[in-house]
Structure formats: structure tokens, C-alpha cells
Amino acid sequence: MSDTDADTDFVEVDTAAGRVRGRWRPTTGGRGNPRSAAFLGIPFAEAPIGPLRFQAPVPRRPWDGVMDALEFAATAQRGDPGVTLIPEPSVEGDSTLNVNVFTPALRQARGPRGEAQGPGLPVLVWIHGGGYFAGSPASPWYDGRNFNRDGVVTVSISYRLGFDGFGWIEDAPSNRGVRDWLLALEWVQQNIAAFGGDPARVTIAGQSAGGGAVLTLLGMEQAQHLFHGVYAISGALADVAPARAEALGRGLAAAAGVEPTVAGFSSVDEDRLLALQKKATQLGPSSIGSVVEEGLPLGPTIDGDLLPRSTRASLVAGVGADKPLVLGATDDEFTMAFSNAEKTLRWVPRGPLLKKLGLPKSARREYLAANADIAALSTARIAGRLLTDRMFRSALVRVVADRGDAPTWVYRFSWPSGHFGFAEHCLDVPFFFDCLDGPAMEPLAGPNPPQELADEVHGAAVAFITGGDPGWPRHHGDAGIARVYDTPTRDVADAYASVRPLLRAQE
């Protein structure tokens, strides 16, 4: 650690691979720690290019001198994917495996002989979403300054996306993106104390694919030593079947005119492979049914190695049962998919549409009765609720059941966006980070998102990261208590009761 005066802008820290230079900035909200130091784009692995492109990540070799960590480094996301409501910019470059560290205090308390007096601060590690093919840790919404304000060191990590990160290749290591998560978490264990954090108090969190990522890690035996709590926001598990992953890999190889090997795919440049990937995995109205039934085409794959079984099977077997878990979803994650067709869908018979979205005729009456308030609004709204239930909320209820008596807390985010009029996908993220004053907020949340709700959501996250309890009762049994975030926020028994007719139909 540098002896740089605390009143200057710049600050330096020694990591295991070399010295890095960050910058102090103010926090917001007028309470707690007034300043946060940001260290951006610290590489935890060598650039995954050339002979390393389709291999497991290799730890970054040491460097001499001081590396500036003042700007976000290269991202695995290229260009504008056009799929996210969160501002997640792409940054050009090769060194895409890096971490961003935000900390309020670099020094632990020291005794007269320089010995550490007590542990460092609790740590939050954030994994971004984006369907496992998009997303970026360079979002201004993922800035950890206000977690720093409240005494939490924060780290956001990058990982390889799409086919480079998760695609099947005959002679390549599987789940390369998962291996990136593991190496980034190893980096945290090795280095976070130098940034004032406690490696024995690490909570992993993420949203959408990032929420699925932390649930995947929760079910991995090999990952258990790397974290101590999990916070899953709208978690989207992939658990891609081996045959499906292989079929996609062979299909891409055939489209590229190469063998499905490392040598074959290495001869295909990044732009062309990305174009072929987009064509092979394109999501549209005609493919909604298959995605609902089969899940995302790229993501963590059941490979018999890192992931020997599905995440749910691992949780049933007790993997991660000692880890506290908070999980939840917004009420209408994907209702946006039907918003532009609101008028058209007025004339579409509900039965065939709901059947296409996976609701059998035998369950239709019970499901519509359980969701009568939404069904009364429009066909688009009930279709959106069903799509949300199929892709997010039913999986959440199952994960809670899979955990049995393991320490689990459940929430719903129900506050309706001032822009969309319902609680859509991504809406809860700026409340979690307490960044309602951030850029690009109005298109997602409307003109006046309630700060008091951000205080509640963010405060519960801080309480969980700091003490392992978010502040409402643990979930027990089918009708356990869940926190419903709205204005006002309340605690409700069996808050996901409206999903149960769908679950029964799928048994």
C-alpha cells in the first residue's frame, strides 16, 4: 500500500502481480464513508487471445512499475448488443479478463508493531448479466462507491461471453467463462486484503445471467472456498445439456467451414464467429417457445467436470447448504417483450398464446384465477407474466425448495416503473447499488424513482453482506415469508403463490 496522502486524488496498492494506481472519488448520500477509491481494469488473467483464446484462463504474469488502474479495461462484449436496459458500454482491446475494485479504506487498524488489528471489511463481488453472451462490468451502475460508503469493499469482474466463453469445442476446456469466474474469485482471495477487504467475508451477487452465475457457483463443489454468501437477483440458470451444447458447436463449425476443434475455431476471426453465433442463437417471436422450454442456448454447461449435474440437483444434494442465500425477482421481468404488441394482442385468442408460452390447457383456469389482477389488464400483460414465471419466478420457487432448511431469504420487487408501469427486468439493479442519480435512469425507472425504496433495498443488501441476514424472516416451507419491495414495502407469506398453478402443471 502506498503512503500517498489521503487528501490527494491518487492512491497505490501492491497486488500479488504488481503495483496498481487508483483514484479517490466522493460517495453520495451524505452519510458513512465520504470517499471511495476506484481501481479499474486490473487484469487477473492473461489476455485470452492467440493460443489462449479457447483455453482455461491463465493468471496474469507479474509486471514491473506501477500499472494505472484509472479507466475501465477491455470488455468481452463487442459493439452494441442492443439487448440491455442497463448502460453497459463495450471497451475495445484484448485484455478482457479484469476486475474493478472499489474500497473506502485501504488500511486495517494496526497495532504498535504494525500487526493487523481485526479483519478487513466485508466484500461484495458482482457478476454482470447479459444472457451469457452480452453485458459489461464497465457500467456506471456497478460502481461500488455507495457500498463503500456503507462499509463494503466491492469488486466487479469480467468473463468471456458467448461461444468463446461457453461454447462446446471438441478438444477445448469446457465452461471457459465459469473458469474465468473461479480465477477472478481466486484473485479476490489472494488480493482483497490489500484493498481493505476480508477474504473470509465474501458475498457473490449478480443479476439475470449474473444471478444465474452465482447460483451456479453456489452449486459447485470446487467453488465453495471462494465465497461465504450469495445474493441472486433475477437469476437465470442455464445448465445447458451436453448434447445441445455439442450440437450448437458442431453447427457453428459447419457454418464456418472448419472442424469443431481448437485449431478449426482458431482460424475463424472474432467478428465472423460472433456473426455466426448471433445467427445461430437469434431470439425472436417464433423462438420464444423453444427458449422457454429449453433455456438459453449458451451458458454454463453440464460437462461432467466442473458441473457434473444440474445446479438444482447439486442444491438438492446439499452443496452450498452452509451458505446464506438471498434471491428474488421482479414481478414482470419480460412483460416488455409484449409491450409493443399490446393493441395487436387484444385480438389474439388467449388460449393458443398461453399454450405457446408453456401453459397447458388443464392449468389455464387455475393460473388465470391466481393472476386475475394481471389477466384483467390485457392479454399482453398476462402473456408477459407467464413468460416471467416460466423463465424466472418458477425456477426461483424451485431453488428455494431445493435448499430445504438451508438459510434462505426470498423477496419480490414489485414497485412499478414510472416509465413502463410494471416491475420489469433490471429495474431493481439501481436500487441495489443505490445509484438512482446515475445516468440512463429515466428510460428504465421513470423520472422520480423513490429514494426511500433504494434505501430499503440497498440497506438490506448491506445488512446481508455485513452480517448474513437481510433483515426479514428466513423462508420456511411452501408459504414462507418474503419481502415485497414496493411503496410501502411489506413482508408477505407465500408471496409467489400465483406461480404455483404453473408449477403443479409442470410436475
Summary of the structure (lengths in Angstrom):
residues: 507
radius of gyration: 22.5
end to end distance: 56.3
largest distance: 77.7
contacts: 1795
relative contact order: 0.11
helix: 38%
strand: 17%
